[in-house]
Amino acid sequence: MNEPRHSPEAPRRQPRPRRLLRLVNQREAARVSTLLRGEVVGGVIVMVAALIGFIAANSPLADDYFALRDTRIGPASLHLDLSLGQWAADGLLAIFFFMVGLELKREFVAGELSRFSTAIVPVAAAFGGVAVPALIYVAFTAGTPAVHGWAIPTATDIAFAVAVLGLIAPRIPPALRMFLLTLAVVDDLIAISIIAIFYTEGMQWLPLAASLLPIAAYAFLVRRFPAWFAKSGWGPWLILLPIGGVAWALFHASGIHATIVGVVLAFLVPVSGVGGTQLAEVFEHRFRPLSTGIAVPIFAFFAAGVAVGGDSRFPFDPIALGIMVGLVVGKPLGIAVSTWLLTRFTRAELDESVRWRELIGVGALAGVGFTVALLVADLSFVNASDADTARLAVMSGSVIAVVVAAALLVRRPAARKR
């Protein structure tokens, strides 16, 4: 009779727990560190631009400021007779969404989101951080037309959040930095999907069908000649940018918010091509100054210009309360609960360098919803008083979220010494 291979007393091998929020490799960590440094600078620029706009709207220059924002330019025959504020929201933000699309594709193809084991945490946290604020807002505005703005407190401003993180917690574990970045990227994808699905009215199919022609031409060029566009300093500007402009104009005429075309075009850019050409990385390097230094600051300058003594009903209106509570309470609650559920009901564990207090602090920082939140506020309300109430709530809620995050993330001297 054969002897058993293993003794009955031999302990069974326990399944190895999977560590969450862990850096995968040094190359990815270096890329994220470089990206974070760029976002810190961009976030500071946007903060200054928004502050200038807010001060201008509440100063003796207010009449000149609002006259500038409402100045209309563009050909009316092409439905492009827009105010400067609309050009900033619909046109310049398309550049910002193009950058978001490049980062999204990079993450899905070769980054944190390309592996299920590392993608599950930020994806689950992002969905939790979207669902809970939306439900809180709906609870405050249920039964009123204002419920249409349910998506306002769901967005995270990646540039603002990363900039604030660099200022208040420069020594936070790198794993949490990557978690915030990846979380914000997924959050942006959800916000883009919400805008495309729920904030599109009066679809015009002919311009939408016509937009397929420049989009197809763009896709052919970037995939057929990636090495040339990577090496040519003027090729993307003189060839691809006009094609993208035509696609943007047709999207705008179709009724779909024109910023979505930025994501569509970004998804067509190859992450890696013939000979190892990483065109998406090249474009991200070239176009980031245009986005962080010009497009988003101009949008912030006009979007933050709300007169405190104007027609808004801030701060006790249900719109304002729903947005602020959603950003300050809903965001960290949704992110922390989603992450806790993963660790509670799976074999996953947090990396040893991550504390729950800091994770909740990062969740609070995700409540800094500025750029996309202000855009959704503009799309949600036609009434000026509702829109101003929402804008003030977004800015105030973001500031409160920063204070909460600082209280959780800033370590005491004794803790830093340990």
C-alpha positions as CSV (number, residue, x, y, z in Angstrom):
1,M,0.0,0.0,0.0
2,N,1.4,3.3,-1.0
3,E,2.3,5.8,1.7
4,P,0.6,9.2,1.4
5,R,2.8,11.9,0.0
6,H,2.0,14.4,2.7
7,S,1.7,13.8,6.4
8,P,-1.8,14.5,7.9
9,E,-0.1,16.9,10.3
10,A,1.6,18.9,7.6
11,P,0.1,22.4,7.5
12,R,-1.7,23.4,4.4
13,R,-0.3,26.3,2.4
14,Q,-2.4,29.3,3.0
15,P,-3.2,31.5,0.0
16,R,-0.9,34.4,-0.2
17,P,-2.7,37.7,0.4
18,R,-2.7,40.2,-2.4
19,R,-1.3,43.6,-1.5
20,L,-3.3,46.6,-2.6
21,L,-1.9,50.0,-3.5
22,R,1.5,48.7,-4.3
23,L,3.9,50.2,-6.8
24,V,4.5,47.7,-9.6
25,N,7.9,48.6,-11.0
26,Q,10.4,51.4,-11.0
27,R,9.8,52.5,-14.5
28,E,6.1,53.0,-13.8
29,A,6.9,54.8,-10.5
30,A,9.3,57.1,-12.3
31,R,6.7,58.0,-15.0
32,V,4.1,58.7,-12.4
33,S,6.5,60.9,-10.4
34,T,7.2,63.0,-13.5
35,L,3.5,63.3,-14.2
36,L,2.8,64.3,-10.6
37,R,5.4,67.1,-10.7
38,G,3.8,68.4,-13.9
39,E,0.3,68.3,-12.3
40,V,1.5,70.1,-9.2
41,V,2.7,73.0,-11.4
42,G,-0.4,73.0,-13.5
43,G,-2.6,72.9,-10.4
44,V,-0.9,76.0,-8.9
45,I,-1.4,77.9,-12.2
46,V,-5.1,77.0,-12.3
47,M,-5.5,78.0,-8.6
48,V,-4.1,81.4,-9.4
49,A,-6.2,81.9,-12.5
50,A,-9.4,80.9,-10.6
51,L,-8.5,83.3,-7.8
52,I,-7.9,86.2,-10.2
53,G,-11.3,85.5,-11.9
54,F,-13.1,85.4,-8.5
55,I,-11.5,88.6,-7.4
56,A,-12.3,90.3,-10.7
57,A,-16.0,89.3,-10.4
58,N,-16.2,90.8,-7.0
59,S,-14.3,94.0,-7.5
60,P,-14.8,97.4,-9.2
61,L,-13.7,95.6,-12.4
62,A,-16.7,93.3,-12.3
63,D,-18.6,95.0,-15.2
64,D,-15.5,94.8,-17.5
65,Y,-14.9,91.2,-16.5
66,F,-18.4,90.0,-17.3
67,A,-18.5,92.1,-20.5
68,L,-15.3,90.3,-21.5
69,R,-16.7,86.9,-20.6
70,D,-19.9,87.5,-22.6
71,T,-18.1,88.9,-25.7
72,R,-19.2,86.8,-28.7
73,I,-16.9,85.8,-31.5
74,G,-17.1,83.2,-34.3
75,P,-19.1,82.5,-37.4
76,A,-22.9,82.3,-36.7
77,S,-23.4,80.4,-39.9
78,L,-21.5,77.4,-38.4
79,H,-23.2,77.7,-35.1
80,L,-19.9,78.9,-33.6
81,D,-21.1,82.4,-32.5
82,L,-20.0,81.7,-28.9
83,S,-19.0,83.9,-26.0
84,L,-15.5,83.8,-24.7
85,G,-16.7,81.9,-21.7
86,Q,-18.3,79.3,-24.0
87,W,-15.2,79.1,-26.1
88,A,-13.2,78.4,-22.9
89,A,-15.7,75.7,-21.8
90,D,-16.4,74.0,-25.1
91,G,-13.1,74.7,-27.0
92,L,-10.2,75.0,-24.7
93,L,-11.4,72.2,-22.4
94,A,-11.3,69.9,-25.4
95,I,-7.5,70.2,-25.1
96,F,-7.7,69.2,-21.4
97,F,-9.9,66.2,-22.3
98,F,-7.4,65.2,-25.0
99,M,-4.7,65.1,-22.3
100,V,-7.0,63.1,-20.1
101,G,-7.7,60.7,-22.9
102,L,-4.0,60.2,-23.5
103,E,-3.4,59.3,-19.9
104,L,-6.4,57.0,-19.8
105,K,-5.2,55.0,-22.8
106,R,-1.7,54.9,-21.4
107,E,-3.0,53.5,-18.2
108,F,-5.3,50.9,-19.9
109,V,-2.6,49.7,-22.3
110,A,0.6,49.8,-20.2
111,G,-0.1,51.3,-16.8
112,E,-1.9,50.5,-13.6
113,L,-5.2,49.8,-15.3
114,S,-3.8,47.1,-17.6
115,R,-3.6,44.5,-14.8
116,F,-6.7,43.4,-13.0
117,S,-4.9,43.0,-9.7
118,T,-3.8,46.7,-9.6
119,A,-6.8,48.1,-11.4
120,I,-9.5,46.7,-9.2
121,V,-8.8,49.0,-6.3
122,P,-8.8,52.5,-8.0
123,V,-11.7,51.4,-10.3
124,A,-13.8,50.2,-7.3
125,A,-12.9,53.3,-5.3
126,A,-13.7,55.6,-8.2
127,F,-17.1,54.1,-8.7
128,G,-17.8,54.4,-5.0
129,G,-16.5,58.0,-5.0
130,V,-19.0,58.7,-7.8
131,A,-22.1,56.9,-6.5
132,V,-22.1,58.1,-3.0
133,P,-21.8,61.9,-3.8
134,A,-24.5,61.5,-6.5
135,L,-26.9,59.8,-4.0
136,I,-26.2,62.5,-1.4
137,Y,-27.0,65.3,-3.9
138,V,-30.2,63.5,-5.0
139,A,-31.2,63.2,-1.4
140,F,-31.0,67.0,-1.0
141,T,-32.7,67.9,-4.3
142,A,-35.2,65.0,-4.8
143,G,-38.5,66.2,-6.3
144,T,-37.1,69.4,-7.7
145,P,-35.7,70.3,-11.2
146,A,-32.3,70.8,-9.6
147,V,-31.9,67.0,-9.4
148,H,-30.6,67.2,-12.9
149,G,-27.3,68.4,-11.5
150,W,-26.6,65.1,-9.7
151,A,-23.3,64.6,-11.5
152,I,-21.7,67.9,-10.2
153,P,-20.2,66.5,-7.0
154,T,-18.9,63.3,-8.7
155,A,-15.9,64.7,-10.5
156,T,-12.3,65.0,-9.2
157,D,-10.0,67.7,-10.4
158,I,-6.7,65.8,-10.9
159,A,-4.5,68.9,-11.2
160,F,-5.9,70.6,-8.1
161,A,-5.9,67.4,-6.0
162,V,-2.3,66.5,-6.9
163,A,-1.1,70.1,-6.4
164,V,-2.6,70.2,-3.0
165,L,-1.2,66.8,-2.1
166,G,2.2,68.0,-3.0
167,L,1.8,71.0,-0.8
168,I,0.3,69.5,2.4
169,A,1.8,66.0,2.3
170,P,5.0,65.9,0.3
171,R,6.2,62.7,2.1
172,I,3.1,60.6,1.7
173,P,3.9,57.0,0.6
174,P,4.4,56.8,-3.2
175,A,1.7,54.0,-3.4
176,L,-0.9,56.5,-2.2
177,R,0.2,59.1,-4.8
178,M,-0.2,56.6,-7.5
179,F,-3.6,55.6,-6.0
180,L,-4.8,59.2,-6.2
181,L,-3.6,59.6,-9.7
182,T,-5.1,56.4,-11.0
183,L,-8.3,57.0,-9.1
184,A,-8.6,60.5,-10.7
185,V,-8.0,59.1,-14.1
186,V,-10.8,56.5,-13.7
187,D,-13.0,59.3,-12.2
188,D,-12.4,61.4,-15.3
189,L,-13.4,58.5,-17.5
190,I,-16.7,58.1,-15.6
191,A,-17.3,61.9,-15.8
192,I,-16.7,61.9,-19.5
193,S,-19.1,59.1,-19.9
194,I,-21.7,60.9,-17.8
195,I,-21.4,64.1,-19.9
196,A,-21.7,62.1,-23.2
197,I,-24.8,60.1,-22.0
198,F,-26.7,62.4,-19.7
199,Y,-25.9,65.9,-20.9
200,T,-26.4,65.6,-24.6
201,E,-29.6,67.2,-25.9
202,G,-31.0,67.5,-29.4
203,M,-28.8,65.1,-31.3
204,Q,-28.1,66.1,-34.9
205,W,-27.1,62.9,-36.8
206,L,-25.8,64.5,-40.0
207,P,-22.9,66.5,-38.4
208,L,-22.1,63.5,-36.2
209,A,-21.8,61.3,-39.2
210,A,-19.7,63.9,-41.0
211,S,-17.3,64.0,-38.1
212,L,-16.3,60.4,-38.8
213,L,-14.4,61.6,-41.9
214,P,-11.9,63.9,-40.1
215,I,-11.7,61.3,-37.2
216,A,-10.9,58.5,-39.7
217,A,-8.2,60.7,-41.4
218,Y,-6.7,61.5,-38.0
219,A,-6.7,57.8,-37.1
220,F,-5.0,56.8,-40.4
221,L,-2.3,59.5,-40.1
222,V,-1.3,58.8,-36.4
223,R,-1.2,55.1,-37.0
224,R,0.4,55.1,-40.4
225,F,3.2,57.6,-39.6
226,P,3.7,57.5,-35.8
227,A,7.5,57.8,-36.0
228,W,7.3,60.9,-38.3
229,F,4.9,62.7,-36.0
230,A,7.0,61.8,-33.0
231,K,10.2,63.3,-34.6
232,S,8.5,66.2,-36.5
233,G,8.2,69.3,-34.4
234,W,5.6,71.0,-36.6
235,G,3.7,68.0,-38.0
236,P,1.1,67.6,-35.1
237,W,0.4,71.3,-35.1
238,L,0.1,71.9,-38.9
239,I,-1.6,68.6,-39.9
240,L,-3.3,67.0,-36.9
241,L,-4.5,70.1,-35.1
242,P,-6.6,71.4,-38.0
243,I,-8.1,68.0,-38.6
244,G,-9.0,67.8,-34.9
245,G,-10.5,71.3,-35.1
246,V,-12.8,70.2,-37.9
247,A,-13.9,67.2,-35.9
248,W,-14.5,69.4,-32.9
249,A,-16.7,71.8,-34.9
250,L,-18.8,68.9,-36.3
251,F,-19.2,67.4,-32.8
252,H,-20.3,70.8,-31.5
253,A,-22.9,71.1,-34.2
254,S,-24.2,67.5,-33.5
255,G,-25.3,68.4,-30.0
256,I,-22.8,66.2,-28.2
257,H,-20.6,68.3,-25.9
258,A,-17.5,69.1,-28.0
259,T,-15.0,68.2,-25.4
260,I,-15.8,64.5,-25.9
261,V,-14.0,64.7,-29.3
262,G,-10.7,65.3,-27.4
263,V,-11.0,61.9,-25.7
264,V,-12.0,60.2,-29.0
265,L,-8.9,61.6,-30.8
266,A,-6.6,60.7,-27.8
267,F,-7.8,57.1,-27.8
268,L,-6.7,56.8,-31.5
269,V,-3.1,57.8,-30.7
270,P,-0.9,54.6,-30.4
271,V,0.8,54.1,-27.1
272,S,3.6,52.1,-28.8
273,G,4.2,51.8,-32.5
274,V,6.8,50.6,-35.0
275,G,10.3,50.8,-33.6
276,G,9.0,51.4,-30.1
277,T,7.7,54.9,-31.0
278,Q,5.5,56.0,-28.1
279,L,3.5,58.7,-29.8
280,A,1.0,59.1,-26.9
281,E,3.9,59.9,-24.6
282,V,5.3,62.3,-27.1
283,F,2.0,64.1,-27.6
284,E,1.5,64.2,-23.8
285,H,4.8,66.0,-23.4
286,R,4.2,68.4,-26.3
287,F,0.6,69.4,-25.6
288,R,0.7,69.4,-21.7
289,P,2.0,73.0,-21.6
290,L,-0.9,74.1,-23.8
291,S,-3.4,72.4,-21.5
292,T,-2.0,73.3,-18.1
293,G,-0.6,76.7,-19.0
294,I,-3.3,78.1,-21.3
295,A,-6.5,76.1,-21.8
296,V,-7.4,75.1,-18.2
297,P,-6.3,78.4,-16.6
298,I,-8.4,80.5,-19.0
299,F,-11.4,78.2,-18.3
300,A,-10.8,78.6,-14.6
301,F,-10.5,82.4,-14.9
302,F,-14.0,82.6,-16.5
303,A,-15.7,79.7,-14.6
304,A,-14.7,81.0,-11.2
305,G,-16.0,84.5,-11.8
306,V,-19.1,84.4,-9.6
307,A,-20.4,87.5,-7.8
308,V,-21.0,86.6,-4.2
309,G,-23.7,89.3,-3.9
310,G,-25.4,88.3,-7.1
311,D,-28.4,86.1,-7.8
312,S,-27.1,83.0,-6.2
313,R,-28.8,81.3,-3.2
314,F,-25.6,80.0,-1.7
315,P,-25.1,78.5,0.9
316,F,-28.4,77.1,2.2
317,D,-30.0,76.2,-1.1
318,P,-30.5,72.4,-1.6
319,I,-28.2,72.7,-4.7
320,A,-25.4,74.1,-2.6
321,L,-25.9,71.7,0.3
322,G,-26.0,68.7,-2.0
323,I,-22.8,69.7,-3.8
324,M,-20.8,70.6,-0.7
325,V,-21.9,67.6,1.4
326,G,-21.3,65.3,-1.7
327,L,-17.8,66.6,-2.2
328,V,-16.7,66.8,1.4
329,V,-18.5,63.7,2.9
330,G,-19.6,61.6,-0.1
331,K,-16.2,61.4,-1.8
332,P,-14.1,60.1,1.1
333,L,-16.9,57.9,2.3
334,G,-17.5,56.2,-1.1
335,I,-13.7,55.7,-1.7
336,A,-13.0,54.4,1.8
337,V,-16.0,52.1,2.0
338,S,-15.2,50.6,-1.5
339,T,-11.6,49.9,-0.5
340,W,-12.6,48.5,2.9
341,L,-15.1,46.1,1.2
342,L,-12.3,44.8,-1.0
343,T,-10.1,44.1,2.0
344,R,-13.0,42.6,4.0
345,F,-14.4,40.2,1.5
346,T,-11.3,39.3,-0.6
347,R,-7.8,38.1,0.1
348,A,-6.5,41.6,-0.6
349,E,-4.6,43.6,2.1
350,L,-3.4,47.2,2.1
351,D,0.3,47.7,1.5
352,E,2.2,48.0,4.7
353,S,3.2,51.6,4.0
354,V,-0.5,52.7,3.7
355,R,-2.5,53.7,6.8
356,W,-6.3,53.9,6.7
357,R,-6.1,57.5,8.0
358,E,-4.0,58.5,5.0
359,L,-6.3,56.6,2.6
360,I,-9.3,58.5,3.9
361,G,-7.3,61.7,3.6
362,V,-6.6,61.0,0.0
363,G,-10.3,60.2,-0.5
364,A,-11.1,63.6,1.0
365,L,-8.7,65.2,-1.4
366,A,-10.6,63.6,-4.2
367,G,-13.4,65.9,-3.2
368,V,-11.6,68.7,-4.8
369,G,-13.8,68.8,-7.9
370,F,-13.1,72.0,-9.8
371,T,-12.6,71.9,-13.6
372,V,-15.0,69.1,-14.6
373,A,-17.4,69.9,-11.7
374,L,-17.8,73.5,-12.9
375,L,-18.3,72.3,-16.5
376,V,-21.1,69.9,-15.4
377,A,-22.6,72.8,-13.4
378,D,-22.8,74.9,-16.5
379,L,-24.3,72.0,-18.4
380,S,-26.9,71.2,-15.7
381,F,-28.5,74.6,-15.2
382,V,-29.9,77.2,-17.6
383,N,-31.0,79.5,-14.9
384,A,-28.2,81.9,-13.9
385,S,-29.0,81.8,-10.2
386,D,-28.9,78.0,-10.1
387,A,-25.6,78.0,-12.1
388,D,-24.0,80.6,-9.8
389,T,-25.2,78.7,-6.7
390,A,-23.6,75.5,-8.0
391,R,-20.3,77.2,-8.9
392,L,-20.0,78.8,-5.5
393,A,-20.8,75.4,-3.9
394,V,-18.1,73.6,-6.0
395,M,-15.5,76.2,-5.0
396,S,-16.4,76.2,-1.4
397,G,-16.8,72.4,-1.1
398,S,-13.4,72.0,-2.8
399,V,-11.8,74.4,-0.2
400,I,-13.4,72.5,2.7
401,A,-12.2,69.2,1.2
402,V,-8.7,70.5,1.2
403,V,-9.0,71.4,4.9
404,V,-10.3,68.0,5.8
405,A,-7.6,66.3,3.8
406,A,-4.9,68.4,5.4
407,A,-6.2,67.4,8.9
408,L,-5.9,63.7,8.0
409,L,-2.7,63.8,5.9
410,V,-0.4,66.3,7.6
411,R,1.6,64.2,10.1
412,R,2.6,65.6,13.5
413,P,6.3,66.0,14.2
414,A,6.4,63.0,16.5
415,A,4.7,60.8,13.8
416,R,7.2,62.0,11.2
417,K,10.1,61.2,13.6
418,R,8.8,57.7,14.1
